[in-house]
Structures are given as C-alpha cells and as structure tokens.
C-alpha cells in the first residue's frame, strides 16, 4: 500500500517557492464487463498520481506525475517551477487557501465495497442474465459492474492537510431485444458507495422492460411535447447547467445564465437545486481539490436564483471565501472554474404513474445522449433521446417512438413544471453526481427525428 499522506509531505519539502499545494490520488478499481449475456472481461487497475501547483509571486505553474519515486517527484516539482517562471503574472490571484474550519465527516467508505471480489461480481452478473430470461423475446444484456476505492490527500504550504477515502459501486445495463428486423433498446443503472445497496435484479428488470417495450418504434413528428424526464435525463441537463453557469468564474466572465438574475425567479417555484458534498443521500465528498471543506450552496430555491460556487481563485477576486468547489489544477480549472459536483434537486410528492396519468400528449424519456451547449447564457442545449422513448396520450403510454433530437432553452423548460416524483435516484455523470427525481415539464422542443 502507498501512503499518499507521506508522499504529499515529501513533495512539499521539495518545493522552494512562495506558495504551493499538492494532491496525491490513489484509485483501485475492479470491473466485470459483459456482452451478449456473457462475461467477457474482468479488469483490475491500481493507479496513483500526484500533482503540484507552485506560486512565484503572481506566476503559477502546475505539473503532474504518475510515478511516485523520488526522482519522478523531483522532476515534477522542477517542471512546475520552470512552467511558473514562463507565465505572465496573474494579477487577480490573491492566495492559495489556508485552514478554513473543521471538515464534516460523512460516511464515505464501505468495507464490503472495497473487498468485493470477482466471484461476487460474477454471481451478481449471473442474476442479470437470469432476469433477462423471463422476458419474451429474451433480450441480450450488455454493460458492466464495477467497484472502486479512491484516496485523496491535499496539502499546502499554508497548513492545509486533509485526507479522505471513498468507495463506489455502479452497475449499468443495456438490454437489446430482437424480433425479426426490429430491435428494442433499454438502459438502466444504479450507483452507490455501498455495493450491498446495488439491486442488480431491479436494474436488469427496468432495462429488460424498456428493451422489449421499445420494439416496433413509430416515428412521430418533431415539435413541442410535454415530457416526463427520468432521473438519468434530468441529471444530464443539470450537469450541463452546472458546467454552463453554476460556478463563479462563469458568472465573473459574464457567460452564465445566473448573470443579472440573482434574486429573480427564473424557474418554476417547484424547482430547488443545491450542491452539498456532505449529504449522505448522495456520494459525499467532504473537501475539494484544494483541501477546503465543501459547503452547501443553494443555487435555485423555489425557482429563484440564489447563488453559485467558488474556489479560492474566484473567491479571492471578490474578497470572499471559497465554498469548497475547486477542481484539480491542470484539469482546465482556470478555464472552467469551480463546479458543483454534488448536485441535488428537490423531490416532489407524485408517483411516476400519476405523472403519466396527468400527461395529455407527451413523451417519457429514459435518458439523453450526445448533449452539447449551443448558448450557455441562454442555456440552449441540443442532444438526443436514447434507450427507451415512449409516446403518451391522454394519460397512457401508447407505443415506443424513434429517437428525437431536441434543441431547448433548459431554464425556460424548468420554468413550467407540472410535477416532481417523490422518489429520487443517485446518478453519476461527466460533471460529478446528481440526485434527481422524475420531472414532468409542460413543454420541450424536439427539432428532428432519427431512423432508430
């Protein structure tokens, strides 16, 4: 085992500069992958990386290494210093963070997840195949079951020194059903820090039902429809909203939808969105990549724009304190700025079946795919539906439809919410983790249709 705290302290001793911080990360993961309802790969990976950020006056340089021997670490430090000397002064830089209060200690580590074996994964995957056998036509299962242990130590020359260990488990299943020349696709997934909370049979049933139910899709005309978005689809939109404008740098650079809107009602009063890295109902991350304790930040409260997240750099520009939302240096952190990585959307009171019953003419959307931002300030996004899209009329699901492309102002879409489900799901994505309900929107604009 590698002592990443010891490695972090060693790196700091090598640095000679005005300020510096280091991150040492360890990742041990095991994955069982399956296709055509057969296990075809077991993979174990153990990887450690370190990075350092050095400050020389107002100049900043970063470097990274994935070998932790003394020679590699020395080379990394020297490279960061050399890069810093070549930079222009960053005149709005104030300081790296100092100690900023006690860390909360939510549960982040589950021993059963850390010790989950390849045999246990094989048994779980077998259950997935057995579930598929109960459907007609029998769909084939594709996907993966994974577990991981991640460690992070952050330390700096101003006295910050924090360490955390996290576990995670995830299953993602795509079922494909064949009937003649027709194919039906269904997707479902589940993520949790505790592998014992992953119900592979329930996930498999959802994917299989969607796959069989998606056979014989019908083409519908593009246009404006009501939509009931499942948590996967909601999380995709929230993630891109976060990327587009829930961070301080986006606001400071006037490229956020929050610009000029703080204190104003911009969404339906049913909508509340916040970030909280300490909430145990998500995947807790009690400190950020600068070692600052994560704070809860309310972004939308009852439809009103309330705030956004900071790292030390963006907070310093406004003479404020970091909210604990820094990204790792070298990950485009200065370009992207801080991001909320633990988003929550308030639940409602409705059952999903009641939401469907209240839908006059609309679509049930499992997930979105290939989402891109057209206009970040106006929050105009485009993307595709995927792996299970169904037409609803007068409160009943009538048939599956061919996938559609949407082009939509997302803030505007969340301004007319007909209902939210009482249940929420944890969804992992490209921009952290979201905990989301089903959302029934009055209108959503689809601009094109596919052939599948």
WOKASUL-V799571 format. One line per field, one symbol per residue. phi: phi as a letter, one per 30 degrees, with the letter a starting at -180 (. if undefined). Layout:
phi=???
//
This chain:
phi=.cdddddddddddddbadbabbbbbbbcbbbccbahhbdbacbbbbbbbbbbbcbciccbbbabbcccdedddddddddddddedddddcdcdcaddcdbjdddbddbbbddddcdcddddddddeddddddddcbdddccblabbbabbbbbbbbdcjdabbbbbcabbbbbccbccbidcbbbbbaaabadcddcdcddddddddddddddcdidcdcdelcbdbccdedddddddddddddaccdddddchbcddeicdicdcbeddcbbbcadcdddccebdbcdcidedcdbdcbbhicdcaacbcddddddchbcdcibdddeiciddddidbdcbdbcddcbcddddddddcdaabccdacbhdbcdbdddhccblbdahkbbdcbhibdcadbddbccbbdddddddbcdabddcbbdbcbdcjbbcbcdbccdabcccabccb
//
